Amino acid sequence: NAEYMGMCLMQNGIFCTEPYRVPTAGKISHCLFDKTGTLTTDQLVPVGVVLNDEENKSSKDKKEKSLVPVHDAKDEAALVLAACHSLVFVEGVGLVGDPIELAGLQGVEWKYNSNTQTAHPGDWEHIEKAITTLNAEIEKLTDNDNIKDAKEKLSKLEKSLSQSQARAKQCPVKNITIVHRYHFSSQLQRMSVICKVQSNKSFRSGKLCLVKGSPEAIRLLLSKGAEPSWFQNTYQVMAEQGMRVLALAYKWSEDSQSREQVESDLQFAGFIAFSCHIRSDSGFVIQALQESNHKISMVTGDAPLTALHVAEKVNICHPGGQNPKRTLMLVNSKLEEDKFEWVIAKGEPLAARKLFSPESIDSLKDKYDLMVTEVVLESAASVYGDKLWDKVDNIAVFARMSPQGKARVIRAIQKNKENHILMCGDGGNDVGALKQANVGIALLSGYGNANTGELETQNDANQSAAKKAEDVLNQQQDLIKKKSTDAYRLQKELAAKKQKELMAKQQEWLMEEIEARRQRGEDVGVVGHFAAMKNVAMRMRNEMQKENQLLARTHGNVFTSADDKDALNAALSGTGLQIVRPGDASVAAPFTTRVPSVKSVVDLIRQGRCTLLSALQQQQIMILECVIQAYTMSALSLEGTRSSERQVMATTWLMIIATLAFSYSTPITKMHPVPPLRSLFHPAIWVSIVGQAVIHLFCMVYAVRMATESMGPELLKEVALFHKKAKAGEAVEEVIDPDDPLASMWSLWSVPFMPNLLNTVVFLVETSQVMAVLLVNYKGRPWMKGVLENQPLALSLFICITGLVIFGVVIFPRTECPYPFGPISR
């Protein structure tokens, strides 16, 4: 059953490597989400840089400084973005690595050669390629309006190319080469490199140490007096706007070798801020999970204020609405050592403080959303121990969490055996949490900014707002399926049209190929013609592959809007489809979704509940059937009779059909707030099983007693003697109906059997009880479709019940049925 449900999940774009975890998904009580790449996209867009230039250095004002475009980064700030990274070149793919490092390198417009580990200013090859591609497209266009639009795009590209080349010429640095690299550490929250700089006379050359990391970590490494007055305010304003902020630092040194030496006495170069779009349906998914009584938390390595901004956007925290809540953040007390305080996270000065104790979490969780960082959480846990860890499931946002810290939080929540955790993430820093959780689901990377537009619905905004979140998701899913169908049909039509065009050119290509072979002095006879035909076929195949790739890029992504600028740029530059590839997270997680959306969490929980209940009801049915069959066999054996082969076959086929029909149980499109029962050993299940067993046994005992009294001792003795002789192998004369051809054929290989009233009554009562067990123990709504909605099950039960009525009431115009049943009319 779990394997079948795994196949159902694949229809929703979810791949499962551990099918036994599907029922566990039906027990989920807590859902934890990573931020970047999960609730938001994994494509980081550089918003700008704040430079610590001469003007800002001399400023004594604490007011935040404004951002400037990343390509205007100068001096050491540009060098940090160009060389302080761990990017590598992969053949056929290009530079790969941390998305934030790729975005920084592209934003500063430097080119990096991973073979020589050297970067130099100026990266405009993609623009030149886009210009070449667009020029070729303009030559093919015939419509004046399309030509005008294409020329406007060409003009913009040419202007962008000239500006990029001018900025590269103005840069005083010729190149920078990485000598040694200290990779990023999640515990240290930074990385560093030692580089050699070659420049002209206007800029210093030599060995340069470059460091980048979280502002909190870099701030502690700056030399005395290097921190500008506006450092904290500028960082806080950008973080509150949801930007991901990195601090850039450097120092010139000829003898720095160890990491401690490189990352000390630094000079501040500036900030760089990135933003990533929130997926359009993330808020609705979170709201749907909350409506179905799941506890939701965010665990991320990002800064607290950045994480809080996204948490508010996706409804994990609730600053507005009917029950608005402020967010409290746990910090170290400035007054007493080993003491902690709750403070308002943003919007008010940190003077509004509440003394922390583990017991305070219970009283604050209903009035506030709670947020902690890993450093403070570990410090508080060292003081309060398990009293704090027992309460962590009431915290909404975990910020600045390391991979080990994420797994530690999940283990703490799992201490309560009733808690089952689902973790959703996408990166290598989520691997530990995905493996520790009861259910882990990974998102693939490489979708860019897909699924970030307005959520499409068939109703207006007011109607959508009045609906439940899950209803909006279902409506969106229907629209996506319709768009997918339309896109597939359009791709198929365009591909067929292109194929006709290419086939019309086949003869022309063949003549060109033969002429080319003749000019090269090659054979143009029969063998030459076959070789030319092969080359033409290969050419046609390549042309169709290019066309299919173009169609997939243009129409294949139903999550991308028609005016997606990133898709347009990719098409113009000829870079082709974005590569969607599995990463460390998909290797560690038992579930991986190929859909750029966290809605797969909802689909997984729905399917998990259905699978869990299917297994539970089958176990109940098996127990009750065993009880009924055990007594049936005992009752018949005590009277010296048995069931016929055809009765056994009928019962077996009945059970097979019903069991197969159970496999068609499907979840409904609504998660109920009340979770289904999780275990066969739940008191409600056992009371139900015992009660049903008592009722069925009472009915069977009463039916057997009525049948034996009706038959009388003499007939019972006759039946017992007949079966005794048959069992001993003695010759007995079996009663065979001459008008029943099936009975005559069956008698050739069946054991002799004497129909009797007891046997018939037991068979009919047993079969009716099996039907009752199936109907009573089928769970149905509100977690899975009901009996009437499960058409295979409903049809099989209807046929079986109809057959029981026919044989039980004896509608036939004879006193004895054509099957080996005893005459009920007696």
N, C-alpha and C positions, 0 to 999 in steps of 0.2 A: 504493500500500500504506500509506503514512504517513497519507493522508487517511482510509482505512478504519479504521486504528488510532485516529485522532482521534475517529471516531464511536464506537468502542468505549469510549474514555475518557469520552465524554459520558454513557454509561450508568452510570458510576461518579461522576457529578457533577463531572467535570473538563472545563472548556472550554479549547480550544486555539486560539490565533490564529496560531501558526507551526508548521504540521504537520511541517516538515522537522526540527524539534527532537525529535520523538518518538524516532527511533533514537538520538539523543544521550543520551536518558535511560537507555538500556541500557548506556551506558559509564560511568555515575556511579561514582566512587570515594570522594568526600567529600560529606557532607551537612551543611550549616550551617543552623541554626535561630535565628530571632529568639525572644525570650522572650514579652513581653506581647502578647497577641492571637494568638499562634501556639501555643506549648506551653501557655500559659495562656489564659484568656478575656480579652476586651478590656474587660470591665465591671469597673471598679475600685470597690471598696467601701471607703468611709472607715471605718477601724477606730477612730480616735480622734485626739486631739491631746494634745500635751504643752505646757502653757502656761508661759511664763516670767513668771508672776505674782509678786506681792510675796512670797509664801511661798517659791517656788522661787528667786527672785532672791537672797534672803538666805541660802539654803542653801549651806554650804561642803562638804557631803558630795558625793563623786564618784559615789555610787551612782545607778544609773539611776532616772528618775522614771516614774511610772505614767501610763497613758493615761486621758483622760476623754472622754466622748462629744463628737462634733464640734459638735453643736448647743449645747454648753456653752462653746464658744470665746468669749472675751470681748475687748473692746477691739480693739487693733491686729491681733491674730491673726485675728479674724473679718473685719476690713476687708480683709486680704490675700486671704483666700479669696473674699470677695464681689466684689472689684474688680480684682484682679491676674490677668487672664485675657484671652483673645482670642475669646470666644464671640460668635457672630452669630445672628440670628434668621432662619429660612427659613420662608416662608409654607407652611403645610400640614405642616410638620415640627416646628417649634419651635426651641429653641436647639440649635445644633450647634457642634462644636469638639473640642478635646482631651478625651478621656473623663475624664482626671484632673481637669480644670478643671470639667467638668460635675458630677462626683461631689463635689468640694469645695464648689461652690455649693449643691448640693442638701443636703449634709450640714450646712452652717451655717444652712440655712433662710432664705436671702435670695432676693429676686426681682430679676432684672436685666432692664432695658429697653434693648435694643441700639440703638434709634432715638435715645434721649436719652443713652445710655451711662451710665445711672444705676442704682444698686442701692439697695434699701431693705430693712429687716428684715421678715420675715414672708412665707412662701410656703406657703399652705395651700389654694390653689384645687383642686389635684388631690384633696385629702382631701374637700373639699366636694362635688366631682363624684362621688367614690366613694360618699359618703353618699347622695346623690340617687339614684344608680343602684341601690344596695342597697335603699333604701326602695321603689323601684318593683318590684324583684324580690320583696320580702317580700309585697307586695300580691297577687302572682300565685301565691304558694306555697299549697299546701293541706295538705301533710304537716306535722304538728306538730314532728317531729324536725328537718326542714329549716328550719322557721321559727325554732326555738330556736337552731340553729347560726348562722343569718343574723343574728339579734338580738344574739348574742354578738359577732359580727364588727362589727356596727353600733356596739355599745357601745365597742369598742376604738377604732374610727375616731373616734367623738365625743370620747373621752378624748384621743386624739392631737391632734385639732383644738384643743381647749381649751388643752392644754399648749403647742402651737405659738403660739397667739395670746398666751398669757401671756408667753412668752419674748420675743416681738416687742415687747410693751409695756414690758418691763424694759430693752430696749436703749437706751442714751443717744444713739445716732446716729440722726438722721432719714433721711439718705440720703448717698450718696457718688457723685460724678460723675467719670468718667475724663476728664482733660484731654489727656494725651498718653500714648502707649503705645510702649514699646520691646519688640519681639516677642522670643519665645524664640530663643536661639541655642544650637545644639548644641555649639559650641566653647566658649562661655562658661558653658553649663549653667545658665542662669537667664533670667528676664525681669523687667521692671519697668514700673511705671506712675506717672504723676503725677496726683494726684486732688485734688478739693476736697471737704472734709468739712463737712456741716451737722449740728449736734447741739444738744442742750440745754445748760444751764449746767454740768451735771456732767461734761461731756467737752469736750475742746478742739476748736475749729473752725479751718479754714484749709487750707493746702496740705500734702498728705501724700504722701511718696514710699514706694511699696510694692514690695517685691522678694521673689521666691520662686525657689528653685532647689535644686540638690543641696547637701547639707550641706557637702561639701568646698569648693564654690565660695563659698557664703554665709559660711563661717567666715573666709575670708580678707578679707571686706569689712566685718566688724564693727569697730566703733570699739574703742579700747583699753579693756579692762575690761568690755566688753559680753558677752563669751562666758562663760556660766555654767560652773561646775566640772563639772557632770554632762553637758555637751554630748556629748562623744565616747562615753562609756559608754552613754548612753541611745540614741544613734543606732546604735551597734554591736549592742546587744541586739535592737533592732527589725529591723535588717537581717538578722541571723542567723536570725530567725524568718520570713524571706521577705517582709517588708513593704517596700513601696516608700515611701521617706521623703523628704519635702520640708521644707526649712528655710524659715521665714517671717521676714522682717525688714522694718524700716521706719525712717523718720526724718522729722521735721517740718522743712520748709524752704520758704522763700518765694522763693528765687532759684535753685534747682536746675533747670537746663535740659538740659545735655548728659547723655549716658548715664553718663559717668565721674563726674559730680557726683552724679547720682541714686544710683548704686550705690557709694557710699563712705561711711565713718563711720556705718554702720547700727547700729540697735538690734535685738537678737534678740527675736522675738515668740514663737517656739516651733516645734515640729515638728507635722506632720500625717502620719499613716501610712495607707497604703492596702494592701489585699490584693486579689488576684485569684485565682480558683480555677484549679487545674491541670486541664486536660482529662483526662477519666478514662482515655483510651487513649494518652496521650502517652508514658507510660513503656513500654508494650508496643511501640509503634511504634519508639522508639529502640532497645529491646532487639532487636527483629526486624532492624533495619538492622545492628546490631553483629553479630548471629549470621550475617548474610550478608556479613560482611567489609567493611562500609563504615565509614569513619572519620567520627565524629560530633563536631561542635563547636557551641557556642552563641556567637552574636555579638549583643550587646545593649547598649543605652545605659544600662541600670540599674546600680546600685551593685554592686561585686564580691560582697559578702556576700549581697545579695538574689538576684543571679544564681546564686551557688553553692548557695543553698538550693533553688532550683527545679531546678538541674542534678542535685543529689543525689536529688531526688524522681523525676525522669524518667530516671534511670540514665545520664546523661552522665558524672557523677562517681560513684564507687563507694565510699562510706564503710563499707558493710557487704557482706554476702554471703560467697561462698567465698574471694574474693581482695580483701579490703578495702584501700582506698588512702586515704591522707591527701591533702589538696589543698595544693599549694604555690603561693604568689602571688609574682610578681616585683615587687620594690620597689627604690627607690634606696637605695644604701648610705649609711649615716649616718657612716661612717668615712672613706671615700675618695670624691673627686669622680670622676665618670664611671665609677663602679663600681656593680654591681647585685648583689642578693642574692635568693635564694629563701627565703621564710619560710612557716611554717605559717599557712594562711589563717584558721583559727578553731579554737577548742578549746584552744590553748596560747598562752602569751605570745610576742610577736614576737622573743624572744631566741634562739629556735632558728633559726639562719640557715645557709644554704649559699651559698657564693660562686658567682656566675653566670658562665657562659661558654656560647657556642653549643653547644659539644661536650657540655656537661653535660645538655642536653635529651635526648640519646640515652640516657644512662645513667639519667636520672630518670623517663622516661616510663613505664617498666614498673613502677616502684615507687610512683609518685605520679601524681595528676591535676594538670595544670598550668593556671594561670590568670594572665592579664595584663590590665592596663588600657591604653588607647590611649596615654596620656601616657608611661607607662614604656616601652611597646613602641617608640614613636617615638624616645625618648631612647636606648634600647639599640641601636636600628637605626642611629642616627647614629654610634655608636661601632664597632659590629661589621659594619654593612653587610649584604651579601647572605648572609654566613654565618648571620645570624639569620633572615633572611626565608626561607631554604631549609628552616628547621626549624619554621616556624610551624604546619604541618599537624599537629604533635604536641601542640599546645596545645588543651585541652578547652574552656576558657571565655575568651571575650574580653569584658570588661566596660568600661563607660563609653566605648563606641565611637560615634564620630560617623558619619554616612552615608558620608563620604569614607573614614573608617578601615575600615569594613566592606568597601568596594570594594577598598581597598588590600590587605587580607588575602587576598581572593579572587585578586587578580592575582598575589600572591606564590606562592600554592599552584599557580596555573596555569602558573608558569614550567616546571614539570616537565610535559612534553607528555603523559605517561601519566595525569596527574590530570585528572579531569573533575568539576566542582563543581555541586552542586544547592543552591540557596538557597531557603529557605522563610520568607516574612515576610508582614506584613499592613499595614504603615503607610508613610507618606511617607518616613520615615527609612530604609526598606529599598529604595527605588527604585534607587539606584546599585548596590547589591549584586545585586539581582534582574536588572538589565540586564548586569552584568559576568559573572555566573555563566553556565556553559554551559547550564544549565536553571534557570529561575526559576519558582516556583509561589507564587501569592498566595492568601491566605485572605480571604474577605469579612468585613466587620465588621457588627455589629448583631444577633448571635445571643444577646447577653446571657450568661447562665450555662448555656446549653445544653451538654450533654455533659460535665457535671461530677459526675454522680452515680456510684454504684458501677457498675463495669463488669459487665454482666450476662452470665452464662455458664450453660450448661445443667448443668454439673457443680459440685461443691462447691469450696471454696477450695483444699483439698489437691490435688485432681485438677488444678485450673487451674494451681497452682504447679508441678506436675510437668511440665506441657506446655511446649512451645516457645512463645515469645511470639507468633509468627506464627499458630500454631494457635488461640490464644486470640482473636486479631484476626479470623480467619476465622469462628470460631464466633460472635463478636459480630456480624459482618457478616450472617450468616444470620439471627440474631435480629432485627436491625434491618430486614432485608427482610421478615420475617414481620410485624413490627409495622407496617411501612409498608402492607403489603397489608391487614391487619386495620383499620388506621386509615382507609384509603381506602374500604373496604367500609362501615365504620360511618358515615363522612361521607356516603356516597352514600345509605345507608338513611335517615339523619336528614334529609337534604335532601329526599328524596322524600316523607317524612312531613310535613315542613313545607310542601312544595308542595301536598299534598292539603288541608291545613288552609287555606291561602290561597285555593285554588281554591273551597273551600266558602264562603268569604266574598265571592267576586266579585260575586254577585248583590246582596248587602247593600251592598257598596261602590258598585255601579252605581246603586242606588236613592238612596243618600246623595248621590252626585255629581249626579244629575238634580235632586234636591230642592234642592241648593245652587245649581244653575244657575237653577232657577225662582225662588228667593228673590232672586237677584242680577238677575233680570229678563232673563236670557239665553235664547236659543232652546233649547227642549226637544223640538223635532221630530226629523226623521231626522238632520239635520246635528248637532243637539245631542246626540243619542244616540251618534253616532260619536265626537264629541269627548269625551263622558263615558267611553265604552269605552276610548279612548286613554289618558285620565288614569288609569283603573283599571289598565290594563295596565302603565303606567309605575310605579304604586304597587306593584303586585305584583313587578315587576322589582327595584325598590329594596329591598323587603322580603327578597327572595331573596338579593340581594347582601349585605345585612347578616347574614343567616343563614349564608351561606357563609363570610363573614369570621369570624363567631363560631365556627363549626365548625372552621375552619382554625386559629384561635387555640387552641381547646380540644384538638383531636385531631391537628393537622397536624404538630407537631414531635415526631418519634419519639425525639429525644435528651433531651427534657424529661420529668422524672418527674412523676407525678400530683400530688405535693405540692409542686410548685415554687412557692414563695412569690412570686417575681417575676411569674410568669404570672398568679397569682391577683390580685395588685395591679394588673396591667395591665388585667385583665378588669373589676375593680371600678371603676377610675378611668375606664374607657371610652377609654383611649388607643389601643386597638386593637393590631394587630400591630406588633412591633418592625420598624423599617425596615432591611432587609438591603440594603446598597448597595455597589457597587464603589467603590474609592478609588484613590489614586495607585498603589498597589502592583499592583492588577489591570490598570491601564493599561500599566505597564512590563513586567510579567511575561508570558511567552508562554503560561503555563498559569494558570488560576484555578479554584479549587475552591469549590463552593457548599456543601460539607459542613463543619460546624464541627469539624474534626478534621484532624490531620496524617497520618492514615492514607492520605490521597490521595497522599502521597509514595511509599508502598509500592505502591499501585496503578499509579502512573506509572512506577516503575522496572520493575515486572513487565511492563507493556505495552511499555516501551521495549526491554527485552531481547528480547521476542518479535518486535517490529518489526525490530530490528537483525538478528536471525538470519534472519528472512524475507527481508530484502533481500540478505543475504550468500549464502544458499542459492540464491536466484534468480540471482544473478550467477554462482555456480559452475555451475549447471545450464545457463545460457545459453552460457558458454564451452565446456563439453563438447559441448553440442548443435551448436554451430557447427563444432567440430572434426569431429564425426561426419558431419554433413551435407556439409561441404566434401569429405571423402574420398569419401563416397557419390556425390556428383554427379560427381566426377572419375573414379571407377571406371566408372560407367555411360557417361560421355561418351567415355572412351577405347575402349570396346567398341562405340560407335555406338548405344547404346540410351538409354532414359530412364525415368523413373517415370511411371505413368499419372495421369490427372487424379484418379481416385478414390483412388489411393494417397496422393497429395499431400493431398487433402481429409481422408482418414482420419487422416494424421499431424498435420495442422493442428488438426483438431477434438480429437484426443487431447491435444495440447499446451494448447489453450485450456481444456479441461475441467480438466486438472491444474493449470494456473496459477490458474484461478479457485478451485479447491479449496484452493490454498496460502493464499488470502486468508482462509480460515476458521481459520487457525492462531491459537490462543488461548493466553495464558500460563497456567501452572499456578499454584496458590495457595500457592506456596512459593518463596522466593528462595534460590537455591543459593549457598553461600559462594564457589564458584569462578565468576568472571564469564565470560560468553561471549567468544569471539574478536571483536575489534572491527573488523578490517580485512581486506579481500580480499588484501592484500599480506603477511599473516602467513606465515611459512615453513611452518607446518602446513597452511595452505590451499593454498599453491602445490605442495607435495609431493603432497598428495592429488589436485589437479587433474592434475598431470603423470602421476602413477601411473595414474589412471583413464584418461587419454587414451591412454597406451601400451597398456593392456590392451584397450580398445575398438578401437583401430586394428589391433592384432595379430589380434583375432578377426575384424574386418571383412576384412582382407587375406586371412586364411586361408579365410574363407567365399567370397570372390570367386574365389580360386584354385580351390577345389573346384568351384564352379559352372561356371567357364569350361572346366575340364578335362572335366567331365561333358558339357557341351554339344558340345564339339569345334569345330574351326575352321570346318567347313562351316555349321553352324547359327548360329554367331556372325556369319559373313559374311552369311548370309541375313537375320538380324535387323538388322544394320548397313545393308544395302542397302535394306530396307523403310523404316527411319526416315529414310534419306537421301532417298529419293524423296518421302516424306511431307513432309519439311522443304522440299524444292524445289517442292512443289505439284504434282508429277506424280501422275497417277491411279494409285492403288494399291487393291488389293482387301483390305479389312480383314476379318479373321476374326471373325464375329459368331455367337454361339450363338443359334440360333433359339428355344431354350426359355427364354431369359433376356429377359423383357420390358424390364427396366431397361437391359440392354445395347443393345437395339434403339432405345430412346428416346434413350439417351446418344449413340449413333452419329450422330444427326442434327446435333449441334453440337460434338462432340468431335473432336479431331485423331486421325487413324488411329493405332492402337497395336497392336503385336504382342506378346502375352504370351510370356514366356520364362523359363527357369529362373534366369538371372542376376538378372533384375529381381525375381523373387519372393523369392529368397534374400536379396538386398540389402534389400528392404523389410522382411522379417520380422526379419532381424538388426538392422537400424537401429531398428525399433520396439522390439524387446526391449532394446536398449541404452539407448534413451530411458527406458524403464520402470526399468531398473537405475539410471540416473543419478538419477531422481526418488527412488527408494527409498534409495539410498546417501547422497545429499546432504541428505536431510531431517533436520534437527537433532534435533527432538523433545526429550525429557527430557534433562537436568533443568531446562530453561529454558522449554519450551513443550510442549504436549500431543503425544504420540507419534502415529505414523501410524494406528494402530488407533483412537485417541481422536478423531482428525480424521476424522469419518465421511464427509464428502463426498469427501475425498482417498482414503480407504481404499476406498470404493465404486467410484470411477472407476478406480483401479488394478486392483481385482479384475475389473471388466468387461473392461478392456483386456488383462490377462494371460490371462483366459479366452478372449478372442477370438484371441490369439496362439497359444494351445495348439490351439484348434480348427483354425485355418488352417495352422498349422505341421505338426501331426501328420496332418492330412487325415482327420478323423473322418467326413466325408461319404462316402456309399456310391458315390462316383464318383472317378475318378482326377484329375479337374480340378475346382477350386473354381468356384463361380458368379461369382466376381469375376475380373478380368483377371489371374490369376496363371498362371504356367507350371506344367506338370505336375511336381510334386515327385517322384512315384513313379519317374520316369526316372532 
